[in-house]
Amino acid sequence: MEDLKKILGGAVNALRTIKIPEEKITDLAYLTGNMLADKIDPGNKEQKLLNDLRLEADKEEWKILARLVVLVSNKTPRE
């Protein structure tokens, strides 16, 4: 899970560095999450949980979840 957080955090930092607005970063996370969920089977219990949440959520709830994933991916383990 920490590897995934590092990858996502790096992507978020890169987007922020080039001044992409937070709303657009959330939109990209939402679209990427949908694409990955539709194409790739969950590989572990955390990915399965995210997929289960996505399947139960409406569009606005899934966008909120995507935003939370962006926020969490940008934190260090001790934050």
C-alpha positions in Angstrom: 0.0 0.0 0.0 2.9 2.4 0.7 4.2 1.9 -2.8 0.9 2.8 -4.3 0.8 5.9 -2.0 4.2 6.9 -3.2 3.2 6.5 -6.9 0.0 8.4 -6.4 1.7 11.1 -4.3 4.3 11.6 -6.9 1.7 12.0 -9.6 -0.3 14.5 -7.4 2.9 16.5 -6.7 3.8 16.6 -10.4 0.3 17.9 -11.2 0.6 20.5 -8.5 4.0 21.6 -9.7 2.6 22.4 -13.1 -0.2 24.3 -11.4 -3.1 22.0 -12.2 -6.1 23.1 -10.0 -7.1 20.7 -7.2 -10.5 20.2 -8.8 -8.9 19.0 -12.0 -6.6 16.7 -10.0 -9.7 15.2 -8.3 -11.4 14.8 -11.7 -8.3 13.0 -13.0 -8.3 10.7 -10.0 -11.9 10.0 -10.5 -11.4 9.1 -14.2 -8.3 7.1 -13.6 -10.0 5.2 -10.7 -12.9 4.3 -13.0 -10.6 3.2 -15.8 -8.5 1.0 -13.6 -11.5 -0.5 -11.8 -13.1 -1.4 -15.1 -9.9 -2.9 -16.6 -8.0 -4.4 -13.7 -9.2 -6.9 -11.1 -8.4 -5.9 -7.5 -5.1 -7.4 -6.5 -5.4 -7.1 -2.7 -7.9 -6.4 0.0 -7.4 -2.6 -0.1 -8.0 -2.4 -3.9 -11.1 -4.7 -3.4 -12.4 -2.3 -0.7 -12.0 0.7 -3.0 -13.7 -1.2 -5.8 -16.6 -2.2 -3.5 -17.0 1.4 -2.4 -17.0 2.6 -6.0 -19.7 0.1 -7.0 -21.9 1.3 -4.1 -21.3 5.0 -4.6 -23.1 7.4 -6.8 -21.0 9.8 -9.0 -20.7 12.5 -6.4 -19.7 10.0 -3.6 -17.1 8.5 -5.9 -15.7 11.9 -6.6 -15.4 12.5 -2.8 -13.7 9.2 -2.5 -11.3 10.1 -5.3 -10.5 13.4 -3.5 -9.8 11.5 -0.3 -7.5 9.1 -2.1 -5.6 12.1 -3.5 -5.3 13.6 -0.1 -4.1 10.4 1.6 -1.7 9.6 -1.2 0.1 12.9 -0.6 0.8 12.2 3.1 3.8 10.6 4.6 3.2 7.5 6.7 3.6 9.5 10.0 1.3 12.4 9.1 
